[in-house]
């Protein structure tokens, strides 16, 4: 398990960038944390660390955004889903089969879609600007 204290959105992006440089292709990154806790900022950093140079935004209304660069990142936002059944309906298995890194915000809404092999990233608000980011799982590769 790794714990990171972030004191700003920029710190959160930098933590994501370091993580993105290390995360293996095919990894599922299950993210948990309340609204505004830094999940999307972390994914912006992940994309940079993975060699992806494009604008990363929350896929809250589209549910999934795909980013291509040196590697592939598929960014899910499960905020509007009621269950994992809806995730299967949008082709979850097909996304997993592509071997891309799959970053999933609001994982608590689709927890039964995970197998236990995912990397879990938890975001905890400590103050208006400070966050505790805890990374574990995936054989602690990252």
N, CA, C and O atoms as a GROMACS GRO file, in nm:
protein
  568
    1UNK      N    1   0.084  -0.118   0.000
    1UNK     CA    2   0.000   0.000   0.000
    1UNK      C    3   0.088   0.124   0.000
    1UNK      O    4   0.191   0.130   0.068
    2UNK      N    5   0.046   0.222  -0.077
    2UNK     CA    6   0.117   0.349  -0.083
    2UNK      C    7   0.020   0.461  -0.046
    2UNK      O    8  -0.094   0.462  -0.092
    3UNK      N    9   0.065   0.554   0.036
    3UNK     CA   10  -0.017   0.668   0.076
    3UNK      C   11   0.053   0.796   0.033
    3UNK      O   12   0.173   0.813   0.055
    4UNK      N   13  -0.023   0.886  -0.028
    4UNK     CA   14   0.029   1.014  -0.076
    4UNK      C   15  -0.056   1.124  -0.016
    4UNK      O   16  -0.179   1.114  -0.017
    5UNK      N   17   0.006   1.228   0.034
    5UNK     CA   18  -0.067   1.346   0.079
    5UNK      C   19  -0.048   1.453  -0.028
    5UNK      O   20   0.064   1.493  -0.060
    6UNK      N   21  -0.160   1.499  -0.082
    6UNK     CA   22  -0.160   1.603  -0.184
    6UNK      C   23  -0.209   1.732  -0.121
    6UNK      O   24  -0.308   1.733  -0.048
    7UNK      N   25  -0.140   1.841  -0.150
    7UNK     CA   26  -0.178   1.971  -0.094
    7UNK      C   27  -0.242   2.063  -0.197
    7UNK      O   28  -0.275   2.177  -0.167
    8UNK      N   29  -0.260   2.011  -0.321
    8UNK     CA   30  -0.321   2.093  -0.426
    8UNK      C   31  -0.365   2.003  -0.540
    8UNK      O   32  -0.328   1.886  -0.547
    9UNK      N   33  -0.444   2.060  -0.630
    9UNK     CA   34  -0.485   1.985  -0.749
    9UNK      C   35  -0.362   1.947  -0.831
    9UNK      O   36  -0.355   1.837  -0.887
   10UNK      N   37  -0.265   2.037  -0.838
   10UNK     CA   38  -0.140   2.010  -0.911
   10UNK      C   39  -0.066   1.891  -0.850
   10UNK      O   40  -0.016   1.805  -0.922
   11UNK      N   41  -0.059   1.885  -0.716
   11UNK     CA   42   0.004   1.770  -0.650
   11UNK      C   43  -0.068   1.640  -0.686
   11UNK      O   44  -0.004   1.537  -0.709
   12UNK      N   45  -0.201   1.645  -0.692
   12UNK     CA   46  -0.279   1.526  -0.726
   12UNK      C   47  -0.249   1.483  -0.869
   12UNK      O   48  -0.234   1.364  -0.896
   13UNK      N   49  -0.240   1.580  -0.961
   13UNK     CA   50  -0.203   1.547  -1.099
   13UNK      C   51  -0.063   1.486  -1.107
   13UNK      O   52  -0.042   1.390  -1.181
   14UNK      N   53   0.032   1.540  -1.031
   14UNK     CA   54   0.167   1.486  -1.031
   14UNK      C   55   0.170   1.343  -0.976
   14UNK      O   56   0.243   1.258  -1.027
   15UNK      N   57   0.090   1.316  -0.873
   15UNK     CA   58   0.080   1.180  -0.820
   15UNK      C   59   0.025   1.087  -0.927
   15UNK      O   60   0.073   0.974  -0.943
   16UNK      N   61  -0.076   1.133  -0.999
   16UNK     CA   62  -0.132   1.053  -1.108
   16UNK      C   63  -0.032   1.031  -1.220
   16UNK      O   64  -0.029   0.923  -1.280
   17UNK      N   65   0.050   1.132  -1.248
   17UNK     CA   66   0.151   1.120  -1.352
   17UNK      C   67   0.254   1.012  -1.316
   17UNK      O   68   0.290   0.930  -1.401
   18UNK      N   69   0.300   1.012  -1.193
   18UNK     CA   70   0.396   0.909  -1.149
   18UNK      C   71   0.333   0.771  -1.156
   18UNK      O   72   0.394   0.674  -1.202
   19UNK      N   73   0.208   0.763  -1.111
   19UNK     CA   74   0.134   0.637  -1.115
   19UNK      C   75   0.117   0.590  -1.260
   19UNK      O   76   0.139   0.472  -1.290
   20UNK      N   77   0.077   0.681  -1.349
   20UNK     CA   78   0.054   0.647  -1.489
   20UNK      C   79   0.178   0.595  -1.559
   20UNK      O   80   0.170   0.510  -1.647
   21UNK      N   81   0.294   0.646  -1.519
   21UNK     CA   82   0.419   0.600  -1.579
   21UNK      C   83   0.450   0.456  -1.540
   21UNK      O   84   0.522   0.386  -1.611
   22UNK      N   85   0.396   0.411  -1.427
   22UNK     CA   86   0.426   0.277  -1.374
   22UNK      C   87   0.315   0.175  -1.397
   22UNK      O   88   0.342   0.055  -1.401
   23UNK      N   89   0.191   0.220  -1.413
   23UNK     CA   90   0.078   0.127  -1.419
   23UNK      C   91   0.088   0.039  -1.544
   23UNK      O   92   0.111   0.090  -1.654
   24UNK      N   93   0.072  -0.092  -1.528
   24UNK     CA   94   0.086  -0.181  -1.644
   24UNK      C   95  -0.036  -0.176  -1.736
   24UNK      O   96  -0.148  -0.154  -1.691
   25UNK      N   97  -0.012  -0.196  -1.865
   25UNK     CA   98  -0.123  -0.206  -1.960
   25UNK      C   99  -0.214  -0.320  -1.915
   25UNK      O  100  -0.168  -0.422  -1.864
   26UNK      N  101  -0.343  -0.301  -1.935
   26UNK     CA  102  -0.440  -0.402  -1.895
   26UNK      C  103  -0.489  -0.388  -1.753
   26UNK      O  104  -0.579  -0.460  -1.711
   27UNK      N  105  -0.430  -0.295  -1.677
   27UNK     CA  106  -0.471  -0.277  -1.537
   27UNK      C  107  -0.607  -0.209  -1.529
   27UNK      O  108  -0.640  -0.123  -1.611
   28UNK      N  109  -0.684  -0.249  -1.431
   28UNK     CA  110  -0.809  -0.181  -1.396
   28UNK      C  111  -0.780  -0.102  -1.269
   28UNK      O  112  -0.734  -0.158  -1.169
   29UNK      N  113  -0.807   0.028  -1.274
   29UNK     CA  114  -0.783   0.117  -1.161
   29UNK      C  115  -0.919   0.161  -1.108
   29UNK      O  116  -0.986   0.244  -1.169
   30UNK      N  117  -0.958   0.105  -0.993
   30UNK     CA  118  -1.087   0.135  -0.932
   30UNK      C  119  -1.069   0.251  -0.834
   30UNK      O  120  -0.997   0.239  -0.735
   31UNK      N  121  -1.135   0.364  -0.863
   31UNK     CA  122  -1.118   0.484  -0.781
   31UNK      C  123  -1.243   0.510  -0.696
   31UNK      O  124  -1.356   0.498  -0.743
   32UNK      N  125  -1.218   0.546  -0.571
   32UNK     CA  126  -1.323   0.574  -0.475
   32UNK      C  127  -1.297   0.709  -0.410
   32UNK      O  128  -1.183   0.742  -0.379
   33UNK      N  129  -1.402   0.785  -0.390
   33UNK     CA  130  -1.388   0.913  -0.322
   33UNK      C  131  -1.506   1.003  -0.352
   33UNK      O  132  -1.570   0.991  -0.457
   34UNK      N  133  -1.534   1.090  -0.261
   34UNK     CA  134  -1.650   1.178  -0.278
   34UNK      C  135  -1.629   1.279  -0.390
   34UNK      O  136  -1.517   1.295  -0.440
   35UNK      N  137  -1.734   1.345  -0.428
   35UNK     CA  138  -1.730   1.447  -0.532
   35UNK      C  139  -1.626   1.552  -0.497
   35UNK      O  140  -1.622   1.602  -0.384
   36UNK      N  141  -1.542   1.587  -0.594
   36UNK     CA  142  -1.441   1.689  -0.572
   36UNK      C  143  -1.318   1.645  -0.495
   36UNK      O  144  -1.243   1.729  -0.446
   37UNK      N  145  -1.298   1.515  -0.483
   37UNK     CA  146  -1.185   1.466  -0.404
   37UNK      C  147  -1.056   1.449  -0.485
   37UNK      O  148  -0.951   1.423  -0.427
   38UNK      N  149  -1.063   1.464  -0.618
   38UNK     CA  150  -0.941   1.460  -0.696
   38UNK      C  151  -0.930   1.347  -0.797
   38UNK      O  152  -0.824   1.330  -0.859
   39UNK      N  153  -1.034   1.271  -0.816
   39UNK     CA  154  -1.026   1.156  -0.906
   39UNK      C  155  -0.992   1.197  -1.049
   39UNK      O  156  -0.901   1.139  -1.110
   40UNK      N  157  -1.062   1.295  -1.104
   40UNK     CA  158  -1.036   1.336  -1.241
   40UNK      C  159  -0.899   1.402  -1.255
   40UNK      O  160  -0.832   1.381  -1.356
   41UNK      N  161  -0.857   1.479  -1.157
   41UNK     CA  162  -0.722   1.539  -1.161
   41UNK      C  163  -0.617   1.429  -1.164
   41UNK      O  164  -0.518   1.440  -1.235
   42UNK      N  165  -0.638   1.323  -1.088
   42UNK     CA  166  -0.546   1.210  -1.086
   42UNK      C  167  -0.540   1.145  -1.224
   42UNK      O  168  -0.431   1.110  -1.272
   43UNK      N  169  -0.655   1.128  -1.289
   43UNK     CA  170  -0.659   1.066  -1.423
   43UNK      C  171  -0.591   1.156  -1.525
   43UNK      O  172  -0.525   1.106  -1.616
   44UNK      N  173  -0.605   1.289  -1.513
   44UNK     CA  174  -0.532   1.381  -1.602
   44UNK      C  175  -0.382   1.355  -1.592
   44UNK      O  176  -0.312   1.349  -1.692
   45UNK      N  177  -0.334   1.339  -1.469
   45UNK     CA  178  -0.194   1.308  -1.448
   45UNK      C  179  -0.157   1.171  -1.502
   45UNK      O  180  -0.051   1.154  -1.562
   46UNK      N  181  -0.244   1.072  -1.480
   46UNK     CA  182  -0.219   0.937  -1.533
   46UNK      C  183  -0.195   0.943  -1.683
   46UNK      O  184  -0.100   0.884  -1.734
   47UNK      N  185  -0.282   1.017  -1.754
   47UNK     CA  186  -0.270   1.026  -1.899
   47UNK      C  187  -0.133   1.082  -1.938
   47UNK      O  188  -0.067   1.029  -2.027
   48UNK      N  189  -0.092   1.188  -1.871
   48UNK     CA  190   0.040   1.247  -1.899
   48UNK      C  191   0.151   1.146  -1.876
   48UNK      O  192   0.243   1.132  -1.957
   49UNK      N  193   0.143   1.075  -1.764
   49UNK     CA  194   0.244   0.975  -1.730
   49UNK      C  195   0.246   0.857  -1.827
   49UNK      O  196   0.347   0.788  -1.840
   50UNK      N  197   0.134   0.835  -1.895
   50UNK     CA  198   0.125   0.727  -1.993
   50UNK      C  199   0.162   0.774  -2.133
   50UNK      O  200   0.154   0.696  -2.228
   51UNK      N  201   0.204   0.900  -2.147
   51UNK     CA  202   0.244   0.951  -2.277
   51UNK      C  203   0.128   0.994  -2.364
   51UNK      O  204   0.139   0.996  -2.487
   52UNK      N  205   0.016   1.028  -2.301
   52UNK     CA  206  -0.103   1.071  -2.374
   52UNK      C  207  -0.112   1.222  -2.364
   52UNK      O  208  -0.116   1.278  -2.254
   53UNK      N  209  -0.115   1.288  -2.477
   53UNK     CA  210  -0.115   1.434  -2.481
   53UNK      C  211  -0.247   1.485  -2.539
   53UNK      O  212  -0.254   1.522  -2.656
   54UNK      N  213  -0.350   1.486  -2.456
   54UNK     CA  214  -0.479   1.540  -2.499
   54UNK      C  215  -0.554   1.587  -2.374
   54UNK      O  216  -0.514   1.557  -2.261
   55UNK      N  217  -0.661   1.660  -2.395
   55UNK     CA  218  -0.739   1.713  -2.284
   55UNK      C  219  -0.818   1.599  -2.220
   55UNK      O  220  -0.892   1.528  -2.287
   56UNK      N  221  -0.803   1.583  -2.090
   56UNK     CA  222  -0.875   1.480  -2.016
   56UNK      C  223  -0.981   1.549  -1.932
   56UNK      O  224  -0.953   1.641  -1.855
   57UNK      N  225  -1.105   1.503  -1.948
   57UNK     CA  226  -1.215   1.559  -1.869
   57UNK      C  227  -1.300   1.445  -1.815
   57UNK      O  228  -1.291   1.331  -1.860
   58UNK      N  229  -1.382   1.478  -1.718
   58UNK     CA  230  -1.467   1.378  -1.656
   58UNK      C  231  -1.573   1.330  -1.755
   58UNK      O  232  -1.640   1.411  -1.819
   59UNK      N  233  -1.589   1.199  -1.769
   59UNK     CA  234  -1.690   1.146  -1.859
   59UNK      C  235  -1.826   1.126  -1.790
   59UNK      O  236  -1.898   1.031  -1.821
   60UNK      N  237  -1.862   1.216  -1.698
   60UNK     CA  238  -1.984   1.200  -1.621
   60UNK      C  239  -2.106   1.180  -1.710
   60UNK      O  240  -2.190   1.094  -1.681
   61UNK      N  241  -2.119   1.256  -1.816
   61UNK     CA  242  -2.238   1.246  -1.901
   61UNK      C  243  -2.222   1.145  -2.013
   61UNK      O  244  -2.322   1.091  -2.061
   62UNK      N  245  -2.100   1.118  -2.056
   62UNK     CA  246  -2.077   1.022  -2.164
   62UNK      C  247  -2.047   0.882  -2.110
   62UNK      O  248  -2.051   0.785  -2.186
   63UNK      N  249  -2.018   0.871  -1.984
   63UNK     CA  250  -1.984   0.748  -1.911
   63UNK      C  251  -1.842   0.700  -1.941
   63UNK      O  252  -1.774   0.653  -1.850
   64UNK      N  253  -1.795   0.712  -2.066
   64UNK     CA  254  -1.660   0.663  -2.098
   64UNK      C  255  -1.592   0.756  -2.199
   64UNK      O  256  -1.654   0.800  -2.296
   65UNK      N  257  -1.466   0.785  -2.175
   65UNK     CA  258  -1.380   0.858  -2.269
   65UNK      C  259  -1.259   0.771  -2.297
   65UNK      O  260  -1.206   0.706  -2.207
   66UNK      N  261  -1.215   0.771  -2.422
   66UNK     CA  262  -1.098   0.694  -2.462
   66UNK      C  263  -0.988   0.791  -2.504
   66UNK      O  264  -1.012   0.885  -2.580
   67UNK      N  265  -0.867   0.766  -2.454
   67UNK     CA  266  -0.752   0.851  -2.484
   67UNK      C  267  -0.640   0.764  -2.542
   67UNK      O  268  -0.604   0.661  -2.486
   68UNK      N  269  -0.586   0.809  -2.654
   68UNK     CA  270  -0.480   0.735  -2.722
   68UNK      C  271  -0.354   0.820  -2.730
   68UNK      O  272  -0.361   0.941  -2.750
   69UNK      N  273  -0.242   0.756  -2.714
   69UNK     CA  274  -0.111   0.818  -2.726
   69UNK      C  275  -0.011   0.706  -2.738
   69UNK      O  276  -0.032   0.612  -2.815
   70UNK      N  277   0.097   0.714  -2.663
   70UNK     CA  278   0.193   0.603  -2.661
   70UNK      C  279   0.125   0.476  -2.608
   70UNK      O  280   0.162   0.364  -2.643
   71UNK      N  281   0.026   0.497  -2.522
   71UNK     CA  282  -0.051   0.387  -2.463
   71UNK      C  283  -0.199   0.425  -2.472
   71UNK      O  284  -0.233   0.533  -2.520
   72UNK      N  285  -0.286   0.337  -2.426
   72UNK     CA  286  -0.430   0.362  -2.431
   72UNK      C  287  -0.488   0.367  -2.290
   72UNK      O  288  -0.462   0.281  -2.207
   73UNK      N  289  -0.568   0.471  -2.266
   73UNK     CA  290  -0.636   0.489  -2.138
   73UNK      C  291  -0.785   0.501  -2.164
   73UNK      O  292  -0.828   0.582  -2.246
   74UNK      N  293  -0.863   0.420  -2.095
   74UNK     CA  294  -1.008   0.428  -2.104
   74UNK      C  295  -1.058   0.475  -1.967
   74UNK      O  296  -1.034   0.411  -1.865
   75UNK      N  297  -1.127   0.588  -1.968
   75UNK     CA  298  -1.168   0.658  -1.846
   75UNK      C  299  -1.320   0.646  -1.830
   75UNK      O  300  -1.396   0.700  -1.911
   76UNK      N  301  -1.362   0.577  -1.726
   76UNK     CA  302  -1.504   0.556  -1.699
   76UNK      C  303  -1.548   0.643  -1.581
   76UNK      O  304  -1.470   0.668  -1.489
   77UNK      N  305  -1.672   0.688  -1.584
   77UNK     CA  306  -1.732   0.758  -1.470
   77UNK      C  307  -1.866   0.689  -1.443
   77UNK      O  308  -1.960   0.702  -1.521
   78UNK      N  309  -1.872   0.617  -1.333
   78UNK     CA  310  -1.990   0.536  -1.300
   78UNK      C  311  -2.091   0.609  -1.212
   78UNK      O  312  -2.183   0.547  -1.158
   79UNK      N  313  -2.074   0.741  -1.197
   79UNK     CA  314  -2.159   0.820  -1.108
   79UNK      C  315  -2.307   0.800  -1.138
   79UNK      O  316  -2.388   0.791  -1.046
   80UNK      N  317  -2.343   0.795  -1.265
   80UNK     CA  318  -2.483   0.787  -1.305
   80UNK      C  319  -2.534   0.644  -1.322
   80UNK      O  320  -2.651   0.624  -1.355
   81UNK      N  321  -2.450   0.545  -1.298
   81UNK     CA  322  -2.494   0.407  -1.311
   81UNK      C  323  -2.547   0.356  -1.177
   81UNK      O  324  -2.496   0.391  -1.071
   82UNK      N  325  -2.648   0.274  -1.186
   82UNK     CA  326  -2.710   0.221  -1.064
   82UNK      C  327  -2.654   0.086  -1.022
   82UNK      O  328  -2.665   0.047  -0.906
   83UNK      N  329  -2.593   0.015  -1.118
   83UNK     CA  330  -2.541  -0.118  -1.086
   83UNK      C  331  -2.438  -0.161  -1.190
   83UNK      O  332  -2.423  -0.098  -1.294
   84UNK      N  333  -2.369  -0.269  -1.158
   84UNK     CA  334  -2.271  -0.324  -1.251
   84UNK      C  335  -2.338  -0.378  -1.376
   84UNK      O  336  -2.274  -0.388  -1.481
   85UNK      N  337  -2.466  -0.414  -1.369
   85UNK     CA  338  -2.537  -0.463  -1.488
   85UNK      C  339  -2.531  -0.360  -1.600
   85UNK      O  340  -2.515  -0.395  -1.716
   86UNK      N  341  -2.544  -0.233  -1.564
   86UNK     CA  342  -2.536  -0.127  -1.665
   86UNK      C  343  -2.396  -0.117  -1.725
   86UNK      O  344  -2.381  -0.083  -1.842
   87UNK      N  345  -2.295  -0.146  -1.645
   87UNK     CA  346  -2.157  -0.146  -1.695
   87UNK      C  347  -2.139  -0.257  -1.798
   87UNK      O  348  -2.076  -0.236  -1.902
   88UNK      N  349  -2.193  -0.374  -1.770
   88UNK     CA  350  -2.185  -0.484  -1.866
   88UNK      C  351  -2.258  -0.446  -1.994
   88UNK      O  352  -2.215  -0.483  -2.104
   89UNK      N  353  -2.368  -0.373  -1.982
   89UNK     CA  354  -2.446  -0.331  -2.099
   89UNK      C  355  -2.369  -0.239  -2.193
   89UNK      O  356  -2.396  -0.238  -2.313
   90UNK      N  357  -2.274  -0.162  -2.141
   90UNK     CA  358  -2.197  -0.072  -2.228
   90UNK      C  359  -2.071  -0.139  -2.283
   90UNK      O  360  -1.990  -0.074  -2.350
   91UNK      N  361  -2.054  -0.268  -2.256
   91UNK     CA  362  -1.943  -0.342  -2.315
   91UNK      C  363  -1.819  -0.351  -2.229
   91UNK      O  364  -1.708  -0.354  -2.283
   92UNK      N  365  -1.833  -0.356  -2.098
   92UNK     CA  366  -1.721  -0.366  -2.005
   92UNK      C  367  -1.621  -0.473  -2.046
   92UNK      O  368  -1.500  -0.447  -2.049
   93UNK      N  369  -1.669  -0.594  -2.079
   93UNK     CA  370  -1.580  -0.703  -2.116
   93UNK      C  371  -1.498  -0.669  -2.240
   93UNK      O  372  -1.380  -0.704  -2.248
   94UNK      N  373  -1.559  -0.601  -2.336
   94UNK     CA  374  -1.487  -0.562  -2.458
   94UNK      C  375  -1.377  -0.462  -2.426
   94UNK      O  376  -1.267  -0.471  -2.481
   95UNK      N  377  -1.405  -0.368  -2.338
   95UNK     CA  378  -1.302  -0.271  -2.299
   95UNK      C  379  -1.186  -0.341  -2.230
   95UNK      O  380  -1.069  -0.312  -2.258
   96UNK      N  381  -1.217  -0.434  -2.140
   96UNK     CA  382  -1.112  -0.507  -2.069
   96UNK      C  383  -1.025  -0.588  -2.166
   96UNK      O  384  -0.903  -0.597  -2.147
   97UNK      N  385  -1.086  -0.645  -2.266
   97UNK     CA  386  -1.014  -0.730  -2.361
   97UNK      C  387  -0.915  -0.652  -2.447
   97UNK      O  388  -0.826  -0.712  -2.507
   98UNK      N  389  -0.928  -0.521  -2.453
   98UNK     CA  390  -0.839  -0.440  -2.537
   98UNK      C  391  -0.699  -0.425  -2.479
   98UNK      O  392  -0.606  -0.389  -2.551
   99UNK      N  393  -0.681  -0.452  -2.350
   99UNK     CA  394  -0.550  -0.442  -2.289
   99UNK      C  395  -0.510  -0.301  -2.251
   99UNK      O  396  -0.394  -0.276  -2.218
  100UNK      N  397  -0.604  -0.208  -2.256
  100UNK     CA  398  -0.579  -0.070  -2.216
  100UNK      C  399  -0.583  -0.059  -2.065
  100UNK      O  400  -0.631  -0.150  -1.996
  101UNK      N  401  -0.534   0.051  -2.013
  101UNK     CA  402  -0.554   0.082  -1.872
  101UNK      C  403  -0.696   0.136  -1.859
  101UNK      O  404  -0.735   0.228  -1.932
  102UNK      N  405  -0.774   0.080  -1.769
  102UNK     CA  406  -0.912   0.124  -1.746
  102UNK      C  407  -0.919   0.192  -1.610
  102UNK      O  408  -0.904   0.127  -1.506
  103UNK      N  409  -0.943   0.323  -1.610
  103UNK     CA  410  -0.956   0.401  -1.487
  103UNK      C  411  -1.104   0.424  -1.462
  103UNK      O  412  -1.173   0.479  -1.547
  104UNK      N  413  -1.154   0.382  -1.345
  104UNK     CA  414  -1.297   0.383  -1.317
  104UNK      C  415  -1.327   0.472  -1.196
  104UNK      O  416  -1.294   0.438  -1.083
  105UNK      N  417  -1.390   0.587  -1.223
  105UNK     CA  418  -1.436   0.674  -1.114
  105UNK      C  419  -1.570   0.622  -1.063
  105UNK      O  420  -1.647   0.561  -1.137
  106UNK      N  421  -1.596   0.647  -0.936
  106UNK     CA  422  -1.720   0.604  -0.869
  106UNK      C  423  -1.735   0.452  -0.875
  106UNK      O  424  -1.842   0.400  -0.905
  107UNK      N  425  -1.627   0.382  -0.846
  107UNK     CA  426  -1.626   0.236  -0.850
  107UNK      C  427  -1.723   0.173  -0.753
  107UNK      O  428  -1.768   0.060  -0.774
  108UNK      N  429  -1.757   0.244  -0.647
  108UNK     CA  430  -1.851   0.188  -0.550
  108UNK      C  431  -1.986   0.158  -0.614
  108UNK      O  432  -2.060   0.074  -0.562
  109UNK      N  433  -2.020   0.223  -0.724
  109UNK     CA  434  -2.149   0.199  -0.790
  109UNK      C  435  -2.150   0.071  -0.874
  109UNK      O  436  -2.256   0.024  -0.914
  110UNK      N  437  -2.032   0.015  -0.901
  110UNK     CA  438  -2.022  -0.106  -0.983
  110UNK      C  439  -1.927  -0.208  -0.921
  110UNK      O  440  -1.861  -0.284  -0.992
  111UNK      N  441  -1.919  -0.209  -0.790
  111UNK     CA  442  -1.820  -0.290  -0.718
  111UNK      C  443  -1.824  -0.438  -0.757
  111UNK      O  444  -1.719  -0.503  -0.760
  112UNK      N  445  -1.941  -0.491  -0.788
  112UNK     CA  446  -1.947  -0.634  -0.820
  112UNK      C  447  -1.895  -0.666  -0.961
  112UNK      O  448  -1.896  -0.782  -1.001
  113UNK      N  449  -1.851  -0.566  -1.035
  113UNK     CA  450  -1.789  -0.590  -1.166
  113UNK      C  451  -1.640  -0.620  -1.153
  113UNK      O  452  -1.576  -0.664  -1.249
  114UNK      N  453  -1.584  -0.597  -1.037
  114UNK     CA  454  -1.441  -0.616  -1.017
  114UNK      C  455  -1.410  -0.757  -0.968
  114UNK      O  456  -1.491  -0.821  -0.902
  115UNK      N  457  -1.290  -0.803  -1.004
  115UNK     CA  458  -1.252  -0.941  -0.974
  115UNK      C  459  -1.160  -0.955  -0.854
  115UNK      O  460  -1.137  -1.066  -0.805
  116UNK      N  461  -1.107  -0.842  -0.804
  116UNK     CA  462  -1.010  -0.847  -0.696
  116UNK      C  463  -0.868  -0.824  -0.745
  116UNK      O  464  -0.776  -0.809  -0.665
  117UNK      N  465  -0.850  -0.823  -0.877
  117UNK     CA  466  -0.718  -0.798  -0.936
  117UNK      C  467  -0.692  -0.651  -0.963
  117UNK      O  468  -0.581  -0.613  -1.003
  118UNK      N  469  -0.792  -0.567  -0.941
  118UNK     CA  470  -0.779  -0.425  -0.972
  118UNK      C  471  -0.687  -0.354  -0.873
  118UNK      O  472  -0.663  -0.400  -0.762
  119UNK      N  473  -0.637  -0.240  -0.919
  119UNK     CA  474  -0.562  -0.150  -0.831
  119UNK      C  475  -0.665  -0.052  -0.775
  119UNK      O  476  -0.739   0.010  -0.850
  120UNK      N  477  -0.669  -0.039  -0.645
  120UNK     CA  478  -0.766   0.049  -0.579
  120UNK      C  479  -0.698   0.179  -0.539
  120UNK      O  480  -0.593   0.179  -0.476
  121UNK      N  481  -0.761   0.290  -0.577
  121UNK     CA  482  -0.711   0.422  -0.541
  121UNK      C  483  -0.823   0.494  -0.467
  121UNK      O  484  -0.930   0.518  -0.524
  122UNK      N  485  -0.798   0.529  -0.341
  122UNK     CA  486  -0.898   0.598  -0.258
  122UNK      C  487  -0.853   0.742  -0.234
  122UNK      O  488  -0.737   0.770  -0.207
  123UNK      N  489  -0.951   0.832  -0.245
  123UNK     CA  490  -0.927   0.975  -0.227
  123UNK      C  491  -1.006   1.022  -0.106
  123UNK      O  492  -1.128   1.002  -0.099
  124UNK      N  493  -0.938   1.084  -0.012
  124UNK     CA  494  -1.002   1.134   0.109
  124UNK      C  495  -0.973   1.283   0.123
  124UNK      O  496  -0.857   1.324   0.123
  125UNK      N  497  -1.078   1.362   0.134
  125UNK     CA  498  -1.061   1.505   0.156
  125UNK      C  499  -1.018   1.529   0.300
  125UNK      O  500  -1.087   1.488   0.393
  126UNK      N  501  -0.904   1.595   0.317
  126UNK     CA  502  -0.857   1.631   0.450
  126UNK      C  503  -0.890   1.776   0.483
  126UNK      O  504  -0.907   1.813   0.599
  127UNK      N  505  -0.900   1.858   0.377
  127UNK     CA  506  -0.936   2.000   0.390
  127UNK      C  507  -0.981   2.047   0.252
  127UNK      O  508  -0.999   1.965   0.162
  128UNK      N  509  -1.000   2.176   0.234
  128UNK     CA  510  -1.040   2.227   0.103
  128UNK      C  511  -0.938   2.194  -0.005
  128UNK      O  512  -0.974   2.176  -0.121
  129UNK      N  513  -0.811   2.188   0.032
  129UNK     CA  514  -0.705   2.163  -0.068
  129UNK      C  515  -0.629   2.033  -0.047
  129UNK      O  516  -0.571   1.981  -0.142
  130UNK      N  517  -0.627   1.980   0.072
  130UNK     CA  518  -0.546   1.862   0.103
  130UNK      C  519  -0.625   1.732   0.084
  130UNK      O  520  -0.742   1.723   0.118
  131UNK      N  521  -0.554   1.633   0.029
  131UNK     CA  522  -0.614   1.502   0.004
  131UNK      C  523  -0.518   1.393   0.049
  131UNK      O  524  -0.396   1.408   0.042
  132UNK      N  525  -0.576   1.283   0.096
  132UNK     CA  526  -0.499   1.161   0.119
  132UNK      C  527  -0.536   1.066   0.005
  132UNK      O  528  -0.653   1.036  -0.016
  133UNK      N  529  -0.435   1.020  -0.066
  133UNK     CA  530  -0.455   0.925  -0.176
  133UNK      C  531  -0.390   0.793  -0.136
  133UNK      O  532  -0.270   0.788  -0.108
  134UNK      N  533  -0.468   0.688  -0.133
  134UNK     CA  534  -0.416   0.557  -0.094
  134UNK      C  535  -0.426   0.463  -0.214
  134UNK      O  536  -0.533   0.447  -0.273
  135UNK      N  537  -0.315   0.401  -0.248
  135UNK     CA  538  -0.308   0.312  -0.364
  135UNK      C  539  -0.272   0.173  -0.312
  135UNK      O  540  -0.175   0.156  -0.240
  136UNK      N  541  -0.354   0.073  -0.352
  136UNK     CA  542  -0.322  -0.064  -0.312
  136UNK      C  543  -0.378  -0.162  -0.411
  136UNK      O  544  -0.466  -0.130  -0.491
  137UNK      N  545  -0.325  -0.284  -0.404
  137UNK     CA  546  -0.373  -0.390  -0.492
  137UNK      C  547  -0.290  -0.403  -0.617
  137UNK      O  548  -0.186  -0.338  -0.633
  138UNK      N  549  -0.338  -0.488  -0.707
  138UNK     CA  550  -0.264  -0.512  -0.830
  138UNK      C  551  -0.125  -0.561  -0.799
  138UNK      O  552  -0.029  -0.525  -0.867
  139UNK      N  553  -0.113  -0.642  -0.698
  139UNK     CA  554   0.015  -0.694  -0.649
  139UNK      C  555   0.108  -0.578  -0.610
  139UNK      O  556   0.230  -0.592  -0.612
  140UNK      N  557   0.045  -0.464  -0.575
  140UNK     CA  558   0.120  -0.344  -0.534
  140UNK      C  559   0.232  -0.312  -0.632
  140UNK      O  560   0.342  -0.274  -0.591
  141UNK      N  561   0.204  -0.326  -0.762
  141UNK     CA  562   0.301  -0.298  -0.868
  141UNK      C  563   0.330  -0.149  -0.883
  141UNK      O  564   0.437  -0.111  -0.930
  142UNK      N  565   0.236  -0.067  -0.842
  142UNK     CA  566   0.253   0.076  -0.870
  142UNK      C  567   0.285   0.153  -0.744
  142UNK      O  568   0.302   0.275  -0.748
   0.00000   0.00000   0.00000
